[in-house]
Amino acid sequence: MIINTVTDLRRECDRQGCHWFGKDEMRYFSTRVRDKIYKGKY
């Protein structure tokens, strides 16, 4: 699943637990979401 929005991210986070996204998973996120994560906006 490609994560394009923070809503998608939250949904996956709820489903799998927030610990699941690490360096490997970052490639599934769109640049916009990735930027928000890195800037601590999520």
Summary of the structure (lengths in Angstrom):
residues: 42
radius of gyration: 9.1
end to end distance: 18.9
largest distance: 23.3
contacts: 90
relative contact order: 0.24
helix: 62%
strand: 5%
